[in-house]
Amino acid sequence: MPFEEQQFELLWAEGGAYIMGVEQALKQWKPFIKANGYLVIGDLVWLSDNQSQEAVAVLATELSRYDHQQATN
């Protein structure tokens, strides 16, 4: 990755670690985090069977935008 070692105090990954594998992500990202820095790994999960239609629509829009970007790269 095009970053300096220990460049970041915080590295936030939303879903990326699960795509590449958590162990691999930790190995690759650790050098970029400053001493006493933080790595946050998140993943969207529904905590209810009754999601709002607005939330579902936003997620569908964002996922389709991501899929389009991946297809054109």
PQR file of N, CA, C, O and H, with PARSE charges and radii, in Angstrom:
ATOM      1  N   MET A   1       0.850  -1.178   0.000 -0.4000 1.5000
ATOM      2  CA  MET A   1       0.000   0.000   0.000 -0.0000 2.0000
ATOM      3  C   MET A   1       0.892   1.237   0.000  0.5500 1.7000
ATOM      4  O   MET A   1       2.004   1.193   0.526 -0.5500 1.4000
ATOM      5  N   PRO A   2       0.430   2.316  -0.572 -0.5600 1.5000
ATOM      6  CA  PRO A   2       1.286   3.501  -0.758  0.2800 2.0000
ATOM      7  C   PRO A   2       1.324   4.433   0.458  0.5500 1.7000
ATOM      8  O   PRO A   2       1.082   5.633   0.328 -0.5500 1.4000
ATOM      9  N   PHE A   3       1.623   3.887   1.627 -0.4000 1.5000
ATOM     10  CA  PHE A   3       1.660   4.703   2.839 -0.0000 2.0000
ATOM     11  C   PHE A   3       2.985   4.500   3.546  0.5500 1.7000
ATOM     12  O   PHE A   3       3.645   3.474   3.380 -0.5500 1.4000
ATOM     13  H   PHE A   3       1.819   2.912   1.733  0.4000 1.0000
ATOM     14  N   GLU A   4       3.362   5.487   4.332 -0.4000 1.5000
ATOM     15  CA  GLU A   4       4.566   5.385   5.151 -0.0000 2.0000
ATOM     16  C   GLU A   4       4.271   4.478   6.343  0.5500 1.7000
ATOM     17  O   GLU A   4       3.133   4.412   6.808 -0.5500 1.4000
ATOM     18  H   GLU A   4       2.826   6.320   4.467  0.4000 1.0000
ATOM     19  N   GLU A   5       5.285   3.787   6.831 -0.4000 1.5000
ATOM     20  CA  GLU A   5       5.093   3.010   8.050 -0.0000 2.0000
ATOM     21  C   GLU A   5       4.783   3.946   9.205  0.5500 1.7000
ATOM     22  O   GLU A   5       5.310   5.057   9.272 -0.5500 1.4000
ATOM     23  H   GLU A   5       6.209   3.841   6.453  0.4000 1.0000
ATOM     24  N   GLN A   6       3.941   3.503  10.098 -0.4000 1.5000
ATOM     25  CA  GLN A   6       3.489   4.252  11.273 -0.0000 2.0000
ATOM     26  C   GLN A   6       2.936   5.636  10.905  0.5500 1.7000
ATOM     27  O   GLN A   6       3.175   6.620  11.604 -0.5500 1.4000
ATOM     28  H   GLN A   6       3.512   2.602  10.043  0.4000 1.0000
ATOM     29  N   GLN A   7       2.208   5.685   9.813 -0.4000 1.5000
ATOM     30  CA  GLN A   7       1.627   6.946   9.335 -0.0000 2.0000
ATOM     31  C   GLN A   7       0.321   7.298  10.044  0.5500 1.7000
ATOM     32  O   GLN A   7      -0.009   8.477  10.176 -0.5500 1.4000
ATOM     33  H   GLN A   7       2.014   4.886   9.245  0.4000 1.0000
ATOM     34  N   PHE A   8      -0.421   6.296  10.499 -0.4000 1.5000
ATOM     35  CA  PHE A   8      -1.767   6.545  10.997 -0.0000 2.0000
ATOM     36  C   PHE A   8      -1.897   6.292  12.494  0.5500 1.7000
ATOM     37  O   PHE A   8      -1.358   5.320  13.025 -0.5500 1.4000
ATOM     38  H   PHE A   8      -0.153   5.338  10.392  0.4000 1.0000
ATOM     39  N   GLU A   9      -2.622   7.185  13.164 -0.4000 1.5000
ATOM     40  CA  GLU A   9      -2.996   6.950  14.564 -0.0000 2.0000
ATOM     41  C   GLU A   9      -4.241   6.080  14.636  0.5500 1.7000
ATOM     42  O   GLU A   9      -4.460   5.374  15.620 -0.5500 1.4000
ATOM     43  H   GLU A   9      -3.059   7.975  12.733  0.4000 1.0000
ATOM     44  N   LEU A  10      -5.051   6.135  13.591 -0.4000 1.5000
ATOM     45  CA  LEU A  10      -6.281   5.354  13.518 -0.0000 2.0000
ATOM     46  C   LEU A  10      -6.433   4.829  12.105  0.5500 1.7000
ATOM     47  O   LEU A  10      -6.325   5.583  11.138 -0.5500 1.4000
ATOM     48  H   LEU A  10      -4.874   6.708  12.791  0.4000 1.0000
ATOM     49  N   LEU A  11      -6.682   3.549  11.989 -0.4000 1.5000
ATOM     50  CA  LEU A  11      -7.005   2.940  10.710 -0.0000 2.0000
ATOM     51  C   LEU A  11      -8.367   2.278  10.893  0.5500 1.7000
ATOM     52  O   LEU A  11      -8.531   1.408  11.749 -0.5500 1.4000
ATOM     53  H   LEU A  11      -6.771   2.936  12.774  0.4000 1.0000
ATOM     54  N   TRP A  12      -9.334   2.690  10.090 -0.4000 1.5000
ATOM     55  CA  TRP A  12     -10.709   2.198  10.218 -0.0000 2.0000
ATOM     56  C   TRP A  12     -11.043   1.413   8.957  0.5500 1.7000
ATOM     57  O   TRP A  12     -10.927   1.937   7.849 -0.5500 1.4000
ATOM     58  H   TRP A  12      -9.200   3.396   9.395  0.4000 1.0000
ATOM     59  N   ALA A  13     -11.453   0.175   9.119 -0.4000 1.5000
ATOM     60  CA  ALA A  13     -11.799  -0.667   7.983 -0.0000 2.0000
ATOM     61  C   ALA A  13     -13.225  -1.172   8.148  0.5500 1.7000
ATOM     62  O   ALA A  13     -13.524  -1.902   9.093 -0.5500 1.4000
ATOM     63  H   ALA A  13     -11.547  -0.250  10.019  0.4000 1.0000
ATOM     64  N   GLU A  14     -14.087  -0.792   7.250 -0.4000 1.5000
ATOM     65  CA  GLU A  14     -15.487  -1.224   7.304 -0.0000 2.0000
ATOM     66  C   GLU A  14     -15.676  -2.351   6.299  0.5500 1.7000
ATOM     67  O   GLU A  14     -15.905  -2.112   5.114 -0.5500 1.4000
ATOM     68  H   GLU A  14     -13.844  -0.198   6.482  0.4000 1.0000
ATOM     69  N   GLY A  15     -15.578  -3.571   6.784 -0.4000 1.5000
ATOM     70  CA  GLY A  15     -15.801  -4.740   5.937 -0.0000 2.0000
ATOM     71  C   GLY A  15     -14.572  -5.239   5.188  0.5500 1.7000
ATOM     72  O   GLY A  15     -14.536  -6.401   4.784 -0.5500 1.4000
ATOM     73  H   GLY A  15     -15.392  -3.766   7.747  0.4000 1.0000
ATOM     74  N   GLY A  16     -13.570  -4.396   4.994 -0.4000 1.5000
ATOM     75  CA  GLY A  16     -12.400  -4.772   4.194 -0.0000 2.0000
ATOM     76  C   GLY A  16     -11.629  -5.950   4.750  0.5500 1.7000
ATOM     77  O   GLY A  16     -11.148  -6.788   3.986 -0.5500 1.4000
ATOM     78  H   GLY A  16     -13.600  -3.452   5.322  0.4000 1.0000
ATOM     79  N   ALA A  17     -11.502  -6.031   6.050 -0.4000 1.5000
ATOM     80  CA  ALA A  17     -10.730  -7.120   6.653 -0.0000 2.0000
ATOM     81  C   ALA A  17     -11.400  -8.471   6.418  0.5500 1.7000
ATOM     82  O   ALA A  17     -10.719  -9.489   6.299 -0.5500 1.4000
ATOM     83  H   ALA A  17     -11.893  -5.351   6.670  0.4000 1.0000
ATOM     84  N   TYR A  18     -12.704  -8.483   6.352 -0.4000 1.5000
ATOM     85  CA  TYR A  18     -13.411  -9.739   6.141 -0.0000 2.0000
ATOM     86  C   TYR A  18     -13.278 -10.197   4.691  0.5500 1.7000
ATOM     87  O   TYR A  18     -13.272 -11.395   4.408 -0.5500 1.4000
ATOM     88  H   TYR A  18     -13.258  -7.656   6.448  0.4000 1.0000
ATOM     89  N   ILE A  19     -13.171  -9.237   3.779 -0.4000 1.5000
ATOM     90  CA  ILE A  19     -13.023  -9.568   2.363 -0.0000 2.0000
ATOM     91  C   ILE A  19     -11.656 -10.192   2.107  0.5500 1.7000
ATOM     92  O   ILE A  19     -11.549 -11.196   1.403 -0.5500 1.4000
ATOM     93  H   ILE A  19     -13.175  -8.263   4.008  0.4000 1.0000
ATOM     94  N   MET A  20     -10.600  -9.590   2.685 -0.4000 1.5000
ATOM     95  CA  MET A  20      -9.248 -10.088   2.434 -0.0000 2.0000
ATOM     96  C   MET A  20      -8.801 -11.137   3.445  0.5500 1.7000
ATOM     97  O   MET A  20      -7.755 -11.761   3.266 -0.5500 1.4000
ATOM     98  H   MET A  20     -10.687  -8.775   3.257  0.4000 1.0000
ATOM     99  N   GLY A  21      -9.572 -11.333   4.489 -0.4000 1.5000
ATOM    100  CA  GLY A  21      -9.211 -12.257   5.557 -0.0000 2.0000
ATOM    101  C   GLY A  21      -8.626 -11.468   6.717  0.5500 1.7000
ATOM    102  O   GLY A  21      -7.686 -10.696   6.529 -0.5500 1.4000
ATOM    103  H   GLY A  21     -10.421 -10.826   4.634  0.4000 1.0000
ATOM    104  N   VAL A  22      -9.171 -11.654   7.910 -0.4000 1.5000
ATOM    105  CA  VAL A  22      -8.778 -10.849   9.066 -0.0000 2.0000
ATOM    106  C   VAL A  22      -7.290 -11.017   9.373  0.5500 1.7000
ATOM    107  O   VAL A  22      -6.597 -10.029   9.613 -0.5500 1.4000
ATOM    108  H   VAL A  22      -9.935 -12.281   8.062  0.4000 1.0000
ATOM    109  N   GLU A  23      -6.798 -12.236   9.371 -0.4000 1.5000
ATOM    110  CA  GLU A  23      -5.378 -12.453   9.686 -0.0000 2.0000
ATOM    111  C   GLU A  23      -4.477 -11.736   8.684  0.5500 1.7000
ATOM    112  O   GLU A  23      -3.500 -11.097   9.076 -0.5500 1.4000
ATOM    113  H   GLU A  23      -7.361 -13.039   9.176  0.4000 1.0000
ATOM    114  N   GLN A  24      -4.795 -11.837   7.408 -0.4000 1.5000
ATOM    115  CA  GLN A  24      -4.009 -11.163   6.369 -0.0000 2.0000
ATOM    116  C   GLN A  24      -4.099  -9.646   6.524  0.5500 1.7000
ATOM    117  O   GLN A  24      -3.094  -8.949   6.379 -0.5500 1.4000
ATOM    118  H   GLN A  24      -5.588 -12.356   7.090  0.4000 1.0000
ATOM    119  N   ALA A  25      -5.270  -9.140   6.813 -0.4000 1.5000
ATOM    120  CA  ALA A  25      -5.453  -7.695   6.999 -0.0000 2.0000
ATOM    121  C   ALA A  25      -4.600  -7.193   8.161  0.5500 1.7000
ATOM    122  O   ALA A  25      -3.939  -6.161   8.047 -0.5500 1.4000
ATOM    123  H   ALA A  25      -6.086  -9.707   6.931  0.4000 1.0000
ATOM    124  N   LEU A  26      -4.614  -7.912   9.265 -0.4000 1.5000
ATOM    125  CA  LEU A  26      -3.822  -7.488  10.423 -0.0000 2.0000
ATOM    126  C   LEU A  26      -2.338  -7.458  10.084  0.5500 1.7000
ATOM    127  O   LEU A  26      -1.637  -6.519  10.460 -0.5500 1.4000
ATOM    128  H   LEU A  26      -5.151  -8.751   9.357  0.4000 1.0000
ATOM    129  N   LYS A  27      -1.857  -8.461   9.386 -0.4000 1.5000
ATOM    130  CA  LYS A  27      -0.440  -8.500   8.996 -0.0000 2.0000
ATOM    131  C   LYS A  27      -0.078  -7.327   8.083  0.5500 1.7000
ATOM    132  O   LYS A  27       0.964  -6.696   8.256 -0.5500 1.4000
ATOM    133  H   LYS A  27      -2.427  -9.224   9.080  0.4000 1.0000
ATOM    134  N   GLN A  28      -0.947  -7.042   7.113 -0.4000 1.5000
ATOM    135  CA  GLN A  28      -0.646  -5.991   6.144 -0.0000 2.0000
ATOM    136  C   GLN A  28      -0.817  -4.590   6.715  0.5500 1.7000
ATOM    137  O   GLN A  28      -0.077  -3.682   6.337 -0.5500 1.4000
ATOM    138  H   GLN A  28      -1.794  -7.555   6.973  0.4000 1.0000
ATOM    139  N   TRP A  29      -1.765  -4.395   7.606 -0.4000 1.5000
ATOM    140  CA  TRP A  29      -2.070  -3.047   8.092 -0.0000 2.0000
ATOM    141  C   TRP A  29      -1.255  -2.628   9.304  0.5500 1.7000
ATOM    142  O   TRP A  29      -1.040  -1.436   9.524 -0.5500 1.4000
ATOM    143  H   TRP A  29      -2.366  -5.132   7.913  0.4000 1.0000
ATOM    144  N   LYS A  30      -0.800  -3.591  10.093 -0.4000 1.5000
ATOM    145  CA  LYS A  30      -0.086  -3.262  11.328 -0.0000 2.0000
ATOM    146  C   LYS A  30       1.076  -2.287  11.124  0.5500 1.7000
ATOM    147  O   LYS A  30       1.213  -1.359  11.921 -0.5500 1.4000
ATOM    148  H   LYS A  30      -0.974  -4.560   9.915  0.4000 1.0000
ATOM    149  N   PRO A  31       1.915  -2.445  10.104 -0.5600 1.5000
ATOM    150  CA  PRO A  31       3.046  -1.518   9.947  0.2800 2.0000
ATOM    151  C   PRO A  31       2.637  -0.054   9.753  0.5500 1.7000
ATOM    152  O   PRO A  31       3.442   0.843  10.004 -0.5500 1.4000
ATOM    153  N   PHE A  32       1.429   0.199   9.320 -0.4000 1.5000
ATOM    154  CA  PHE A  32       0.996   1.565   9.030 -0.0000 2.0000
ATOM    155  C   PHE A  32       0.423   2.298  10.239  0.5500 1.7000
ATOM    156  O   PHE A  32       0.164   3.499  10.177 -0.5500 1.4000
ATOM    157  H   PHE A  32       0.775  -0.530   9.116  0.4000 1.0000
ATOM    158  N   ILE A  33       0.227   1.570  11.340 -0.4000 1.5000
ATOM    159  CA  ILE A  33      -0.379   2.163  12.534 -0.0000 2.0000
ATOM    160  C   ILE A  33       0.725   2.582  13.509  0.5500 1.7000
ATOM    161  O   ILE A  33       1.628   1.803  13.816 -0.5500 1.4000
ATOM    162  H   ILE A  33       0.438   0.594  11.391  0.4000 1.0000
ATOM    163  N   LYS A  34       0.636   3.821  13.987 -0.4000 1.5000
ATOM    164  CA  LYS A  34       1.606   4.332  14.953 -0.0000 2.0000
ATOM    165  C   LYS A  34       1.548   3.534  16.252  0.5500 1.7000
ATOM    166  O   LYS A  34       0.538   2.903  16.561 -0.5500 1.4000
ATOM    167  H   LYS A  34      -0.098   4.454  13.738  0.4000 1.0000
ATOM    168  N   ALA A  35       2.644   3.571  17.007 -0.4000 1.5000
ATOM    169  CA  ALA A  35       2.650   2.941  18.325 -0.0000 2.0000
ATOM    170  C   ALA A  35       1.501   3.535  19.142  0.5500 1.7000
ATOM    171  O   ALA A  35       1.275   4.745  19.113 -0.5500 1.4000
ATOM    172  H   ALA A  35       3.465   4.084  16.756  0.4000 1.0000
ATOM    173  N   ASN A  36       0.798   2.705  19.851 -0.4000 1.5000
ATOM    174  CA  ASN A  36      -0.381   3.103  20.641 -0.0000 2.0000
ATOM    175  C   ASN A  36      -1.522   3.604  19.765  0.5500 1.7000
ATOM    176  O   ASN A  36      -2.433   4.268  20.259 -0.5500 1.4000
ATOM    177  H   ASN A  36       0.981   1.723  19.875  0.4000 1.0000
ATOM    178  N   GLY A  37      -1.483   3.291  18.467 -0.4000 1.5000
ATOM    179  CA  GLY A  37      -2.569   3.651  17.570 -0.0000 2.0000
ATOM    180  C   GLY A  37      -3.689   2.620  17.634  0.5500 1.7000
ATOM    181  O   GLY A  37      -3.633   1.675  18.421 -0.5500 1.4000
ATOM    182  H   GLY A  37      -0.743   2.751  18.066  0.4000 1.0000
ATOM    183  N   TYR A  38      -4.692   2.808  16.808 -0.4000 1.5000
ATOM    184  CA  TYR A  38      -5.884   1.965  16.853 -0.0000 2.0000
ATOM    185  C   TYR A  38      -6.222   1.442  15.467  0.5500 1.7000
ATOM    186  O   TYR A  38      -6.030   2.120  14.458 -0.5500 1.4000
ATOM    187  H   TYR A  38      -4.737   3.575  16.168  0.4000 1.0000
ATOM    188  N   LEU A  39      -6.726   0.226  15.449 -0.4000 1.5000
ATOM    189  CA  LEU A  39      -7.309  -0.363  14.254 -0.0000 2.0000
ATOM    190  C   LEU A  39      -8.746  -0.711  14.606  0.5500 1.7000
ATOM    191  O   LEU A  39      -8.997  -1.430  15.574 -0.5500 1.4000
ATOM    192  H   LEU A  39      -6.881  -0.324  16.269  0.4000 1.0000
ATOM    193  N   VAL A  40      -9.682  -0.206  13.829 -0.4000 1.5000
ATOM    194  CA  VAL A  40     -11.099  -0.505  14.041 -0.0000 2.0000
ATOM    195  C   VAL A  40     -11.572  -1.311  12.839  0.5500 1.7000
ATOM    196  O   VAL A  40     -11.443  -0.882  11.693 -0.5500 1.4000
ATOM    197  H   VAL A  40      -9.479   0.378  13.043  0.4000 1.0000
ATOM    198  N   ILE A  41     -12.119  -2.478  13.123 -0.4000 1.5000
ATOM    199  CA  ILE A  41     -12.668  -3.319  12.065 -0.0000 2.0000
ATOM    200  C   ILE A  41     -14.160  -3.434  12.318  0.5500 1.7000
ATOM    201  O   ILE A  41     -14.589  -3.896  13.376 -0.5500 1.4000
ATOM    202  H   ILE A  41     -12.224  -2.826  14.054  0.4000 1.0000
ATOM    203  N   GLY A  42     -14.936  -3.015  11.349 -0.4000 1.5000
ATOM    204  CA  GLY A  42     -16.386  -3.068  11.491 -0.0000 2.0000
ATOM    205  C   GLY A  42     -17.008  -3.810  10.330  0.5500 1.7000
ATOM    206  O   GLY A  42     -16.364  -4.047   9.308 -0.5500 1.4000
ATOM    207  H   GLY A  42     -14.587  -2.639  10.490  0.4000 1.0000
ATOM    208  N   ASP A  43     -18.247  -4.166  10.495 -0.4000 1.5000
ATOM    209  CA  ASP A  43     -19.004  -4.813   9.442 -0.0000 2.0000
ATOM    210  C   ASP A  43     -20.476  -4.547   9.716  0.5500 1.7000
ATOM    211  O   ASP A  43     -20.948  -4.703  10.842 -0.5500 1.4000
ATOM    212  H   ASP A  43     -18.770  -3.973  11.326  0.4000 1.0000
ATOM    213  N   LEU A  44     -21.188  -4.150   8.689 -0.4000 1.5000
ATOM    214  CA  LEU A  44     -22.598  -3.844   8.838 -0.0000 2.0000
ATOM    215  C   LEU A  44     -23.385  -5.118   9.131  0.5500 1.7000
ATOM    216  O   LEU A  44     -23.272  -6.105   8.405 -0.5500 1.4000
ATOM    217  H   LEU A  44     -20.805  -4.023   7.774  0.4000 1.0000
ATOM    218  N   VAL A  45     -24.169  -5.091  10.177 -0.4000 1.5000
ATOM    219  CA  VAL A  45     -25.066  -6.196  10.501 -0.0000 2.0000
ATOM    220  C   VAL A  45     -26.414  -5.617  10.918  0.5500 1.7000
ATOM    221  O   VAL A  45     -26.491  -4.588  11.589 -0.5500 1.4000
ATOM    222  H   VAL A  45     -24.261  -4.288  10.767  0.4000 1.0000
ATOM    223  N   TRP A  46     -27.448  -6.292  10.509 -0.4000 1.5000
ATOM    224  CA  TRP A  46     -28.784  -5.903  10.943 -0.0000 2.0000
ATOM    225  C   TRP A  46     -29.033  -6.532  12.298  0.5500 1.7000
ATOM    226  O   TRP A  46     -28.797  -7.725  12.484 -0.5500 1.4000
ATOM    227  H   TRP A  46     -27.386  -7.128   9.964  0.4000 1.0000
ATOM    228  N   LEU A  47     -29.502  -5.748  13.235 -0.4000 1.5000
ATOM    229  CA  LEU A  47     -29.831  -6.267  14.559 -0.0000 2.0000
ATOM    230  C   LEU A  47     -31.326  -6.472  14.731  0.5500 1.7000
ATOM    231  O   LEU A  47     -31.811  -6.732  15.833 -0.5500 1.4000
ATOM    232  H   LEU A  47     -29.694  -4.779  13.084  0.4000 1.0000
ATOM    233  N   SER A  48     -32.038  -6.353  13.643 -0.4000 1.5000
ATOM    234  CA  SER A  48     -33.485  -6.477  13.692 -0.0000 2.0000
ATOM    235  C   SER A  48     -33.971  -7.100  12.392  0.5500 1.7000
ATOM    236  O   SER A  48     -33.361  -6.922  11.338 -0.5500 1.4000
ATOM    237  H   SER A  48     -31.645  -6.142  12.748  0.4000 1.0000
ATOM    238  N   ASP A  49     -35.049  -7.814  12.478 -0.4000 1.5000
ATOM    239  CA  ASP A  49     -35.685  -8.330  11.260 -0.0000 2.0000
ATOM    240  C   ASP A  49     -36.586  -7.280  10.616  0.5500 1.7000
ATOM    241  O   ASP A  49     -37.161  -7.517   9.554 -0.5500 1.4000
ATOM    242  H   ASP A  49     -35.544  -7.958  13.334  0.4000 1.0000
ATOM    243  N   ASN A  50     -36.708  -6.122  11.259 -0.4000 1.5000
ATOM    244  CA  ASN A  50     -37.602  -5.070  10.784 -0.0000 2.0000
ATOM    245  C   ASN A  50     -36.822  -3.808  10.444  0.5500 1.7000
ATOM    246  O   ASN A  50     -36.969  -2.784  11.110 -0.5500 1.4000
ATOM    247  H   ASN A  50     -36.241  -5.930  12.122  0.4000 1.0000
ATOM    248  N   GLN A  51     -35.987  -3.883   9.398 -0.4000 1.5000
ATOM    249  CA  GLN A  51     -35.215  -2.711   8.995 -0.0000 2.0000
ATOM    250  C   GLN A  51     -36.130  -1.671   8.353  0.5500 1.7000
ATOM    251  O   GLN A  51     -37.134  -1.997   7.720 -0.5500 1.4000
ATOM    252  H   GLN A  51     -35.868  -4.716   8.857  0.4000 1.0000
ATOM    253  N   SER A  52     -35.744  -0.401   8.541 -0.4000 1.5000
ATOM    254  CA  SER A  52     -36.537   0.650   7.899 -0.0000 2.0000
ATOM    255  C   SER A  52     -36.285   0.602   6.395  0.5500 1.7000
ATOM    256  O   SER A  52     -35.187   0.263   5.953 -0.5500 1.4000
ATOM    257  H   SER A  52     -34.928  -0.136   9.056  0.4000 1.0000
ATOM    258  N   GLN A  53     -37.289   0.936   5.627 -0.4000 1.5000
ATOM    259  CA  GLN A  53     -37.151   0.951   4.171 -0.0000 2.0000
ATOM    260  C   GLN A  53     -36.109   1.977   3.726  0.5500 1.7000
ATOM    261  O   GLN A  53     -35.426   1.777   2.722 -0.5500 1.4000
ATOM    262  H   GLN A  53     -38.181   1.211   5.987  0.4000 1.0000
ATOM    263  N   GLU A  54     -35.989   3.068   4.472 -0.4000 1.5000
ATOM    264  CA  GLU A  54     -34.979   4.082   4.152 -0.0000 2.0000
ATOM    265  C   GLU A  54     -33.572   3.495   4.292  0.5500 1.7000
ATOM    266  O   GLU A  54     -32.727   3.711   3.423 -0.5500 1.4000
ATOM    267  H   GLU A  54     -36.544   3.231   5.288  0.4000 1.0000
ATOM    268  N   ALA A  55     -33.312   2.760   5.371 -0.4000 1.5000
ATOM    269  CA  ALA A  55     -31.990   2.146   5.575 -0.0000 2.0000
ATOM    270  C   ALA A  55     -31.699   1.124   4.488  0.5500 1.7000
ATOM    271  O   ALA A  55     -30.579   1.067   3.982 -0.5500 1.4000
ATOM    272  H   ALA A  55     -33.998   2.584   6.077  0.4000 1.0000
ATOM    273  N   VAL A  56     -32.676   0.325   4.125 -0.4000 1.5000
ATOM    274  CA  VAL A  56     -32.500  -0.677   3.079 -0.0000 2.0000
ATOM    275  C   VAL A  56     -32.182   0.007   1.751  0.5500 1.7000
ATOM    276  O   VAL A  56     -31.314  -0.456   1.011 -0.5500 1.4000
ATOM    277  H   VAL A  56     -33.586   0.371   4.537  0.4000 1.0000
ATOM    278  N   ALA A  57     -32.873   1.099   1.443 -0.4000 1.5000
ATOM    279  CA  ALA A  57     -32.644   1.819   0.189 -0.0000 2.0000
ATOM    280  C   ALA A  57     -31.245   2.430   0.142  0.5500 1.7000
ATOM    281  O   ALA A  57     -30.571   2.362  -0.886 -0.5500 1.4000
ATOM    282  H   ALA A  57     -33.578   1.475   2.043  0.4000 1.0000
ATOM    283  N   VAL A  58     -30.808   3.024   1.249 -0.4000 1.5000
ATOM    284  CA  VAL A  58     -29.469   3.622   1.296 -0.0000 2.0000
ATOM    285  C   VAL A  58     -28.412   2.540   1.105  0.5500 1.7000
ATOM    286  O   VAL A  58     -27.473   2.723   0.330 -0.5500 1.4000
ATOM    287  H   VAL A  58     -31.355   3.079   2.084  0.4000 1.0000
ATOM    288  N   LEU A  59     -28.555   1.434   1.792 -0.4000 1.5000
ATOM    289  CA  LEU A  59     -27.594   0.346   1.662 -0.0000 2.0000
ATOM    290  C   LEU A  59     -27.563  -0.181   0.225  0.5500 1.7000
ATOM    291  O   LEU A  59     -26.485  -0.409  -0.325 -0.5500 1.4000
ATOM    292  H   LEU A  59     -29.318   1.285   2.421  0.4000 1.0000
ATOM    293  N   ALA A  60     -28.718  -0.375  -0.377 -0.4000 1.5000
ATOM    294  CA  ALA A  60     -28.772  -0.867  -1.755 -0.0000 2.0000
ATOM    295  C   ALA A  60     -28.078   0.099  -2.704  0.5500 1.7000
ATOM    296  O   ALA A  60     -27.359  -0.332  -3.605 -0.5500 1.4000
ATOM    297  H   ALA A  60     -29.593  -0.190   0.070  0.4000 1.0000
ATOM    298  N   THR A  61     -28.281   1.398  -2.516 -0.4000 1.5000
ATOM    299  CA  THR A  61     -27.638   2.413  -3.354 -0.0000 2.0000
ATOM    300  C   THR A  61     -26.125   2.368  -3.191  0.5500 1.7000
ATOM    301  O   THR A  61     -25.392   2.375  -4.180 -0.5500 1.4000
ATOM    302  H   THR A  61     -28.865   1.749  -1.784  0.4000 1.0000
ATOM    303  N   GLU A  62     -25.657   2.322  -1.953 -0.4000 1.5000
ATOM    304  CA  GLU A  62     -24.209   2.311  -1.698 -0.0000 2.0000
ATOM    305  C   GLU A  62     -23.568   1.034  -2.205  0.5500 1.7000
ATOM    306  O   GLU A  62     -22.478   1.078  -2.775 -0.5500 1.4000
ATOM    307  H   GLU A  62     -26.252   2.316  -1.150  0.4000 1.0000
ATOM    308  N   LEU A  63     -24.220  -0.099  -2.011 -0.4000 1.5000
ATOM    309  CA  LEU A  63     -23.650  -1.352  -2.506 -0.0000 2.0000
ATOM    310  C   LEU A  63     -23.593  -1.371  -4.025  0.5500 1.7000
ATOM    311  O   LEU A  63     -22.626  -1.874  -4.597 -0.5500 1.4000
ATOM    312  H   LEU A  63     -25.106  -0.135  -1.548  0.4000 1.0000
ATOM    313  N   SER A  64     -24.601  -0.838  -4.685 -0.4000 1.5000
ATOM    314  CA  SER A  64     -24.578  -0.820  -6.144 -0.0000 2.0000
ATOM    315  C   SER A  64     -23.494   0.128  -6.645  0.5500 1.7000
ATOM    316  O   SER A  64     -22.872  -0.139  -7.673 -0.5500 1.4000
ATOM    317  H   SER A  64     -25.386  -0.429  -4.220  0.4000 1.0000
ATOM    318  N   ARG A  65     -23.260   1.228  -5.938 -0.4000 1.5000
ATOM    319  CA  ARG A  65     -22.175   2.151  -6.298 -0.0000 2.0000
ATOM    320  C   ARG A  65     -20.820   1.452  -6.136  0.5500 1.7000
ATOM    321  O   ARG A  65     -19.942   1.592  -6.988 -0.5500 1.4000
ATOM    322  H   ARG A  65     -23.766   1.446  -5.104  0.4000 1.0000
ATOM    323  N   TYR A  66     -20.653   0.700  -5.043 -0.4000 1.5000
ATOM    324  CA  TYR A  66     -19.412  -0.044  -4.815 -0.0000 2.0000
ATOM    325  C   TYR A  66     -19.217  -1.093  -5.917  0.5500 1.7000
ATOM    326  O   TYR A  66     -18.126  -1.212  -6.475 -0.5500 1.4000
ATOM    327  H   TYR A  66     -21.366   0.586  -4.351  0.4000 1.0000
ATOM    328  N   ASP A  67     -20.272  -1.852  -6.229 -0.4000 1.5000
ATOM    329  CA  ASP A  67     -20.182  -2.875  -7.269 -0.0000 2.0000
ATOM    330  C   ASP A  67     -19.790  -2.255  -8.605  0.5500 1.7000
ATOM    331  O   ASP A  67     -18.983  -2.826  -9.339 -0.5500 1.4000
ATOM    332  H   ASP A  67     -21.158  -1.755  -5.777  0.4000 1.0000
ATOM    333  N   HIS A  68     -20.352  -1.095  -8.926 -0.4000 1.5000
ATOM    334  CA  HIS A  68     -20.033  -0.418 -10.174 -0.0000 2.0000
ATOM    335  C   HIS A  68     -18.561   0.011 -10.204  0.5500 1.7000
ATOM    336  O   HIS A  68     -17.885  -0.149 -11.220 -0.5500 1.4000
ATOM    337  H   HIS A  68     -21.008  -0.631  -8.329  0.4000 1.0000
ATOM    338  N   GLN A  69     -18.070   0.555  -9.087 -0.4000 1.5000
ATOM    339  CA  GLN A  69     -16.672   0.959  -9.026 -0.0000 2.0000
ATOM    340  C   GLN A  69     -15.753  -0.231  -9.209  0.5500 1.7000
ATOM    341  O   GLN A  69     -14.743  -0.128  -9.905 -0.5500 1.4000
ATOM    342  H   GLN A  69     -18.619   0.685  -8.262  0.4000 1.0000
ATOM    343  N   GLN A  70     -16.084  -1.363  -8.596 -0.4000 1.5000
ATOM    344  CA  GLN A  70     -15.242  -2.550  -8.713 -0.0000 2.0000
ATOM    345  C   GLN A  70     -15.238  -3.062 -10.150  0.5500 1.7000
ATOM    346  O   GLN A  70     -14.206  -3.522 -10.638 -0.5500 1.4000
ATOM    347  H   GLN A  70     -16.904  -1.446  -8.030  0.4000 1.0000
ATOM    348  N   ALA A  71     -16.372  -2.988 -10.826 -0.4000 1.5000
ATOM    349  CA  ALA A  71     -16.465  -3.474 -12.205 -0.0000 2.0000
ATOM    350  C   ALA A  71     -15.681  -2.604 -13.171  0.5500 1.7000
ATOM    351  O   ALA A  71     -15.210  -3.096 -14.197 -0.5500 1.4000
ATOM    352  H   ALA A  71     -17.211  -2.614 -10.429  0.4000 1.0000
ATOM    353  N   THR A  72     -15.532  -1.318 -12.865 -0.4000 1.5000
ATOM    354  CA  THR A  72     -14.833  -0.421 -13.787 -0.0000 2.0000
ATOM    355  C   THR A  72     -13.347  -0.312 -13.477  0.5500 1.7000
ATOM    356  O   THR A  72     -12.613   0.321 -14.236 -0.5500 1.4000
ATOM    357  H   THR A  72     -15.915  -0.918 -12.032  0.4000 1.0000
ATOM    358  N   ASN A  73     -12.888  -0.907 -12.390 -0.4000 1.5000
ATOM    359  CA  ASN A  73     -11.454  -0.856 -12.039 -0.0000 2.0000
ATOM    360  C   ASN A  73     -10.714  -2.064 -12.544  0.5500 1.7000
ATOM    361  O   ASN A  73      -9.506  -2.179 -12.337 -0.5500 1.4000
ATOM    362  H   ASN A  73     -13.484  -1.421 -11.774  0.4000 1.0000
TER
END
